[in-house]
Amino acid sequence: MAEYTFRNLILWEKAQELTLAVIQLVAPLPRSAAADVITRQIIRSSSSIAANVAEGHGRYTPGAHMNHLSIAKGSTCETDSWLDLLRRSNLISTDQEQPLHDMCMELIAMLTSKIRQLETLQQKPRRGDGARISDDRAEYSADPADEIRF
C-alpha cells in the first residue's frame, strides 16, 4: 500500500497540472511590460493552488485545513481571471484559454466540495464535548483506499 500523502490527492495532482499548463501557455508570450506582469501573476496564483492544498493537508485540524483550501479556491479564481485578461489582451486565443478555464472550474468545484465536507466535519460534536473540533486526525483524513481522494 502506498504511503498516504498530499501527493496522492487527485485535487493536488490536478492543481499541479494546471500550473504546468499555465507555465507552458505563457512561455512563448512576447516580452512586454504588461505580458511580464500578467505572466508573473498567473504563475504565482496558479502555483499557490497546489501549495495550499498540500499545506492544508498537513494541518492537524479541519478548520486549518479548510482555511488553506479556501485560499487555494481564491487562487484558482484569480488564475481564471488572469486567463481572461490574457485573452482580452489578445495574448492568447479563446481556444488556448478554454481548456485552462475548464481546469479552473473543475478545481473550484472540487475545492468547494472538500471545504463543505470539512465544514460538516467541523460541526460534528466531539465525544463528551460538543464545543471542540476533533483532535483525532483519523476522523477527518481521507482513507487512502477511497476511490475519490480530494
Order of alpha helices (4+ residues) and beta strands (2+ residues): alpha-alpha-alpha-alpha
